[in-house]
C-alpha cells in the first residue's frame, strides 16, 4: 500500500495546499521526531507532512533527529518519502530558484547518528547505497514537473555538509573537485536511514543561492529567503501534480 510523506526543509515548514485532518505525536526508540506528524490531503490523496527543522524552524541541521524522523514515518505506514531540501549551487548552470532532482550524494557530515545498525548485538548489516535515491519516485517527480510545466534539472550530485555555517570558498572548490553540483546540510544521514528502513526516498532540491565563491556578491540571507519563498511555491505546484501520479501507479 502506498503512503507518501513529505519532509519539509528550510522555506517549507508547512504546506498551504495540505488540507489537515489530524496531528499525531509519536515517541520512538531514538527520541522525539522534529514535530508531530501532520496528516492531510493533497492532490486528492492522503499524505503525511513533517517539517525537518520543527514547525518554528528552530532545529539546526546538525541537531535534527534524523533517526527518530524516519523511524516515526515508517511507524505511520509510510512507504515513499519526498524530501524537500534547500541547497546552494556549485554548478553555476543551476541558478537560484532552480528545482533539482539529485541522483547521487556525497556525505561530508560528522558526529550524526547515521545508522540503525550501530548499537545492536545482531550481526553487522550492510545496505546497498550505490544509487541513493529511489528511481521510481524520481520518475514520478519528473512527470509531475512536466505536467506542471516546471523546469526540473534531473541528475546532480548533492554534497551534504555539516552546517549550520555556510562553506568557505576553499571548501566549495574541494566539493567541486569531488564532483558535487549542489551543497546542502540535511541530505545525510536522512537518505541513508531511509534506505535502511526500506523506504522509497527522493530529494527535491531548491537552489537558494550560489555557493561561496560562485557569484561576485556575498551570500545574502534576505535574498535567500526571497528565493526560497518563490521556489517553494514551485515545489508545492509540482507536488500537486506528482502526488496523483504516485497513487494512481500503485
N, C-alpha and C positions, 0 to 999 in steps of 0.2 A: 504493500500500500504506500502510495506517495504522500509524503508530508513535507512541506517546504518550510525552512526557516530562513530568515533574512537577518544577518548580523550587520548592524549599522555602525559605521565608523565616524570619524570627525566630519561634522556637517550633516549627519543623518542620525540624530538622536531620537527621532520619531518619524513615522510615515503618515503624512497628511491624508493620503488616499486609503489608509487602512481603516476599515470600519471595526472598531474594537468591540469584542464580545466579552472578554474577561481577562484578568491578570492572575498569574499563578506564581506564588513564591515557592522556591524549591531549595532544599538543602542537599548537598552531595557529599560523598566521601572526601572531596577535595575542597570543601568550604562552600561559600556562597557565590553564586554567579554575579555578574555585574549588576543585574537588575531583575525584577520579576519578568517572567515570560509573558509577552502580550499576545493574546490570541485574537485574531480578527479575520476579516475577509478582504481580499484584494484581487482584482481581476476576476471576481466571481468565485474564488476558491479560498479555503481556509489556509492561513499561513500563521507562523509564529514569528514575532519580531523581538530581537534582543539588542539593545544598544550596548556595544562593546565597552564604552567608557562610562556607562551609567547614564541614567536619564538626565542628569545635570552636567554631563561631560566632565566628571571630576576625577576619573581614574586614568593616570598616565599610562602610556603603552607598556612600560616595564612592570607595572603593578597590576595589569589586567589578569584575572584568574582564568586563564585560557582553559585549564583542565576542568574547572567547575562549569564554565560556559558550555563547552562541547558535551560534557557528560550530561548536563541538565537537558540539553536539546535532544540527545539520544533517549533519555528517560521519557521525554514527552512524545516519543514516537516519530521524531524527525528522521527522514531518510535522505533529504537533499538540503544543502546549505549554500546560499549565495552570500558571500562575504563582501561587503562594500568597504573599500579602502581608499583613503586619500594618499596620494603619492606625489613625489617630485620627479620631474623629467630629467633624466640623464641624457637620453637620446633626444636631441633638440628637434627631431621631427615630431615629437609629441608635445604640442603646445598646451599651455594652461587651458583647462576646460575639456580637454580630450578625454574620451572614455576608452579605457584599455582593458583587454582581456588577457592577462598573463597566461603563459603556458609553462613557464619554468620559474624557479625561485632559488635564491642563494641565501643561506642563513648566516648572518653576522651577529646574531644576538648572543647573550651570555647570561648565566645566572637565572634563567627562566625554567620553570618546571616544564619539561618538553616531552615527557612520555608518560604513559600509564603503566609501563612495564619496568620501571626502575626500582621499585621497593617491594617486590613480591618474591616469595620463595619458589615461585614457579620457574621453569627453565627459561633461559634468555629467549626473547621473542623479537624477530626482525620482521619489518614490513617493507614491501617494495614501494619505493618512493621515486622511481625513475621518472614517472610522469605525475607530478604532484597534484594536478587538478583533474577533475572528472570531465572527460571529453564529452560525454553525453550532455552534461549540464552546460558546458561551454557552447555546444551547438544550439541549445535552447536559447541562450543569451544572444548568440549571433542572429538567430532567427527573429528574436524579439526586437533587436536593433533594426533589422531590415523592415519588419512590419511597422515600426515606429518612425522609419525614415531618419534614423540617427546614425551618424558616423561612429564606427567602433573599430579600434585597432585590435585585431585578433592575432596574438602572438607577441610576447615580450617577456624578458627576464626581470623578475622583481627581486631587488636586493632588500632584505629585511634587516634593519639596523636597530640598535638598542634604544635610542632616544633617551629622554624626551627632547634633548637638544637636537638641532639640525647638524648636518655633517660639515666638516671643513672642506675647502676646495681640494686639498690633497686627498682626502678620503673619497670624494666623488671621483677624482681621477683614478684612484685604485679600483673603485667599483666599475668604472667604465672599462678599465683594462681587463677586469674579470668577466666582462660581457653583459653587465646589467644595463637595462634600459630605463627602469624607474626605480625609485627608492621610497620605502615606507617603513613604518615602525611596528606594524601589527600583523604582518603576513605569517610570521612564525613565532611561536610553535603552533599556531592555530591550524594551519594546513596539515601539519604532521599529525596532530592529535585527531583531527577529523579522519585521516586515513587509518589510524589505529583503531578507530571505532567503526570503520566500515561505512562512513558517510560519503555520499557523492557531493564533493565540495568544489566550488569555483569562486574565484575572486573577480569582482567587477571594480576596477580601479578608476578613480577620477584624478586627473593631473591637476594639482592645485597651484603649482608653481614650477619654474625651472630650478633644478638643484644648484647648489653653491658653485659659482664659477661659470654657470651656463648662460648667464644673462649679465648685461652691463650693470643693471641696478641691483642693489642689495635686496635680500629677501624681505618682503613687506607683508607683515601679518594681516593687515587690513585688506590688502589686495587678495591674499589667500582666502580670507573669509568671503569676500565677494565672489571669487571664482568658484568656491565650493557651493555657495548658495545656488548659483545657476547650474553648476554641474550636477548637484543632487536633484534638481528639478528634472534634468535629462534622465538621471538614474530612475526616478520614480516612473517616468513615462516608459522607459524601456521595460521595467519590471511589470507594468500593467499589461504590456503586450506579450511578455515572455511567459508569465505565470500560466495563462490558459493553455499554452502550447505544452508546458511541462505536464500538467494534469491530464490533458487530452491524450498524451502519448503513453500514459501509464495504464 
